[in-house]
Amino acid sequence: MVKEQLIERGIKDRRVLDVFGRVEREKFVPPDKQEYAYEDSPLYIGWGQTISQPYIVALMTELLSLKGGEKVLEIGTGSGYQSAILSHLGCVVYTVERIPQLAKKAEEILSLLGYRVKVKIGDGTLGWEEFAPYDRIIITAASSSVSLPLIKQLKIGGKIVLPLGERLHQELTVIDKVSSTRVEKKAICGCIFVPLVGKYGYKR
């Protein structure tokens, strides 16, 4: 997986490549999908949600430009795989999931594997104000815009990585918060994610 799906597609961060060789992806997919865990495709995890293909998870992680020690807010816990990757990279991870069954399952798996990740059931478009500000925010569901609460909860100099665009097609985008009133956006590549549902997102 690391050689054929990540290195050959241009993932260069050695820390990211190393952690993808260490985190057991099969632990984060349903039992009947485990034989496909390392294939180059997203996998259904229930409740209308998927775990993204390894390359997209790696690309989003690399785009966060992590050094270790960052406080990261993840919107859309899903299976917990991205949380595990971030935690393994030395980040302090806070993750929000709107679907209770997924949140509880992810929390159980992360705890069992020894990852110290704080999990909250709630509306991800509102962020998690209690622990703000964050050095990085990663949104793992499609958004037509970034909610004001999330912008406010990001430190100046921080980054948001998310799929930004329409419901059926987005651009993987990096947003840099350059001041309290200004952000800069850079589109990376096309992608398709499930919609981000919430007060400042899609209604369903």
C-alpha positions as CSV (number, residue, x, y, z in Angstrom):
1,M,0.0,0.0,0.0
2,V,2.7,2.5,1.0
3,K,4.8,1.9,-2.0
4,E,2.2,1.5,-4.7
5,Q,-0.6,3.8,-3.5
6,L,1.3,6.5,-1.6
7,I,5.0,6.9,-2.8
8,E,4.2,6.3,-6.4
9,R,1.5,9.0,-6.3
10,G,3.8,11.6,-4.8
11,I,3.4,11.4,-1.0
12,K,6.8,12.5,0.2
13,D,6.6,13.2,3.9
14,R,8.6,10.4,5.5
15,R,6.7,10.7,8.8
16,V,3.4,10.2,7.0
17,L,4.7,7.3,5.0
18,D,6.1,5.7,8.1
19,V,2.9,6.0,10.1
20,F,0.8,4.5,7.3
21,G,3.0,1.4,7.5
22,R,2.4,1.1,11.2
23,V,-1.3,1.9,11.8
24,E,-3.4,-1.3,11.2
25,R,-6.1,-0.1,8.8
26,E,-8.0,-3.4,9.0
27,K,-8.9,-2.6,12.6
28,F,-11.0,0.3,11.4
29,V,-13.2,-1.4,8.9
30,P,-16.1,-3.9,9.4
31,P,-15.1,-7.6,9.7
32,D,-16.5,-8.4,6.3
33,K,-14.4,-5.7,4.7
34,Q,-11.1,-6.5,6.4
35,E,-9.6,-8.4,3.4
36,Y,-10.1,-5.2,1.3
37,A,-8.7,-2.8,4.0
38,Y,-5.5,-2.0,2.0
39,E,-7.0,-1.7,-1.4
40,D,-7.0,1.5,-3.4
41,S,-10.7,2.4,-2.7
42,P,-13.0,3.8,-0.1
43,L,-14.9,1.2,2.0
44,Y,-18.4,1.4,3.4
45,I,-18.5,1.4,7.2
46,G,-22.2,1.7,7.8
47,W,-24.8,4.5,8.4
48,G,-24.2,6.0,5.0
49,Q,-20.5,6.6,5.7
50,T,-17.2,5.5,4.2
51,I,-13.5,5.2,5.2
52,S,-11.6,7.1,2.5
53,Q,-9.0,5.3,0.3
54,P,-5.5,5.3,1.8
55,Y,-4.1,7.8,-0.7
56,I,-6.7,10.5,0.1
57,V,-6.1,10.0,3.9
58,A,-2.4,10.3,3.3
59,L,-2.7,13.3,1.1
60,M,-4.9,15.2,3.6
61,T,-2.5,14.3,6.4
62,E,0.5,15.5,4.4
63,L,-1.3,18.8,3.5
64,L,-1.7,19.5,7.2
65,S,2.1,20.1,7.4
66,L,2.5,18.5,10.8
67,K,5.6,18.6,12.9
68,G,4.2,16.9,16.0
69,G,2.6,18.3,19.0
70,E,-0.2,20.2,17.1
71,K,-3.7,20.4,18.5
72,V,-5.9,19.1,15.8
73,L,-9.7,19.2,15.4
74,E,-11.1,16.5,13.1
75,I,-14.7,16.9,11.8
76,G,-16.1,13.6,10.9
77,T,-14.6,10.8,13.0
78,G,-16.1,8.0,10.9
79,S,-14.1,4.8,11.5
80,G,-11.4,6.5,13.6
81,Y,-8.6,5.7,11.2
82,Q,-7.7,9.3,10.5
83,S,-7.7,10.1,14.2
84,A,-5.3,7.2,14.7
85,I,-3.0,8.5,12.0
86,L,-2.9,11.9,13.5
87,S,-2.4,10.6,17.1
88,H,0.4,8.4,15.9
89,L,2.1,11.5,14.4
90,G,2.1,13.1,17.8
91,C,-0.9,15.3,17.5
92,V,-3.4,16.0,20.3
93,V,-6.6,15.0,18.6
94,Y,-10.2,16.2,19.2
95,T,-12.7,14.6,16.9
96,V,-16.5,15.3,16.3
97,E,-18.9,12.8,14.8
98,R,-22.7,13.4,14.4
99,I,-23.6,9.7,14.2
100,P,-23.6,8.2,17.7
101,Q,-23.1,4.6,16.6
102,L,-19.9,5.6,14.6
103,A,-18.6,7.8,17.4
104,K,-18.9,5.2,20.1
105,K,-17.5,2.4,17.9
106,A,-14.5,4.6,16.9
107,E,-13.9,5.6,20.5
108,E,-13.8,2.0,21.6
109,I,-11.4,1.0,18.8
110,L,-9.1,3.9,19.4
111,S,-9.0,3.3,23.2
112,L,-8.4,-0.4,22.7
113,L,-5.4,0.3,20.4
114,G,-4.0,2.8,22.9
115,Y,-4.7,6.1,21.1
116,R,-5.6,9.0,23.4
117,V,-8.2,10.8,21.3
118,K,-11.1,12.9,22.6
119,V,-14.3,12.0,20.8
120,K,-17.5,14.1,20.9
121,I,-21.0,13.3,19.4
122,G,-22.3,16.4,17.9
123,D,-22.6,18.8,15.0
124,G,-19.2,19.1,13.4
125,T,-20.0,22.4,11.7
126,L,-20.0,24.0,15.1
127,G,-16.5,22.7,15.9
128,W,-15.6,22.0,19.6
129,E,-15.2,25.4,21.2
130,E,-14.2,24.1,24.6
131,F,-10.7,23.1,23.5
132,A,-10.1,25.9,20.9
133,P,-8.0,27.3,19.4
134,Y,-6.6,24.6,17.2
135,D,-3.4,24.5,15.2
136,R,-5.0,22.4,12.4
137,I,-8.6,21.4,11.4
138,I,-9.3,18.5,9.1
139,I,-12.8,18.1,7.7
140,T,-13.5,14.6,6.2
141,A,-16.9,15.4,4.6
142,A,-17.9,17.6,1.7
143,S,-18.6,21.3,2.5
144,S,-19.8,24.1,0.2
145,S,-18.1,26.6,2.6
146,V,-16.2,26.6,5.9
147,S,-18.4,27.6,8.8
148,L,-17.6,30.7,10.8
149,P,-17.3,28.8,14.1
150,L,-14.5,26.6,12.6
151,I,-12.6,29.7,11.2
152,K,-12.9,31.3,14.6
153,Q,-11.6,28.2,16.4
154,L,-8.5,28.0,14.2
155,K,-5.3,29.8,15.3
156,I,-3.8,32.5,13.2
157,G,-1.2,30.7,11.1
158,G,-3.2,27.5,11.3
159,K,-4.5,25.4,8.4
160,I,-7.8,23.7,7.4
161,V,-7.8,20.8,5.0
162,L,-11.2,19.8,3.5
163,P,-13.1,18.8,0.4
164,L,-14.7,22.1,-0.7
165,G,-17.3,22.4,-3.4
166,E,-20.7,21.0,-4.5
167,R,-22.4,17.9,-3.1
168,L,-21.3,15.6,-6.0
169,H,-17.8,17.0,-6.6
170,Q,-15.3,18.9,-4.6
171,E,-11.7,20.2,-4.7
172,L,-9.4,19.0,-1.9
173,T,-8.5,22.5,-0.5
174,V,-6.0,23.9,2.0
175,I,-7.1,27.1,3.8
176,D,-4.5,29.2,5.6
177,K,-5.7,31.6,8.3
178,V,-3.3,34.5,7.7
179,S,-5.0,37.0,10.1
180,S,-8.1,37.3,12.3
181,T,-10.1,38.5,9.2
182,R,-8.4,36.9,6.2
183,V,-7.9,33.4,4.9
184,E,-6.2,32.1,1.7
185,K,-7.4,29.1,-0.2
186,K,-5.5,26.7,-2.4
187,A,-7.2,23.9,-4.4
188,I,-5.2,20.7,-4.7
189,C,-7.2,18.1,-6.7
190,G,-10.7,16.9,-7.4
191,C,-12.4,14.5,-4.9
192,I,-15.7,13.1,-3.8
193,F,-16.7,12.9,-0.2
194,V,-20.0,12.2,1.6
195,P,-21.7,15.5,2.6
196,L,-21.1,17.3,5.9
197,V,-24.4,17.5,7.6
198,G,-25.1,20.2,10.3
199,K,-26.3,23.7,11.0
200,Y,-23.7,25.2,8.7
201,G,-23.6,22.3,6.3
202,Y,-26.0,20.1,4.4
203,K,-29.4,19.4,5.9
204,R,-29.2,15.7,5.2
